């Protein structure tokens, strides 16, 4: 029989030590004895953590309006999608509309989100999302997305609304999504 090489002996010793360490950890360490202080930053990956162990369940509420609906007027907001009875909490809202205009000239459409006494327009001059719809060829389909965070200490309803500076724009589809979050940290921006 041929004598094992020194490299093979070293590799076998390393394997035995490694298996012995994990065996010790699995059988001798008390449950929940490894915490934040023992874990080196960046050493754990998502695959190392069981599903549902870290983080908080996030509730998502969804509203949709699919019929083609004309956007009414320039002086009042027309509500297109409502989510009713949201429990108290902090929510990240995302609203999306598909705007359609057949004919010229262009029209400006502004859409926003309202809920719990707050309005994404901020002030009457508006900080809503806006899009120019229409065009030289007489028709256009334009997607528009808007978002905001609302915190409320009581149950509330939320609405996605639009208004236009012009005529002839319809909403083909509107969606409002409310994702409950524990806290929101905004970085960057104006």
Secondary structure, DSSP 8 states (H G I E B T S, - for coil): -----HHHHHHHHHHHHHHHHHHHHHHHS-TT---TTTS-TT---GGGS-TTSSS----EEEEEE-S-EE---SSS-EEEEEEEEE-SEEEEEEEEEEEEEESSS-EEEEEEEEETTEETT-STT--SEEEEE--TTSEEEEEEEEEEEEEESS-EEEEEEEEEESS-EEEEEEEEEEEEES-----S--
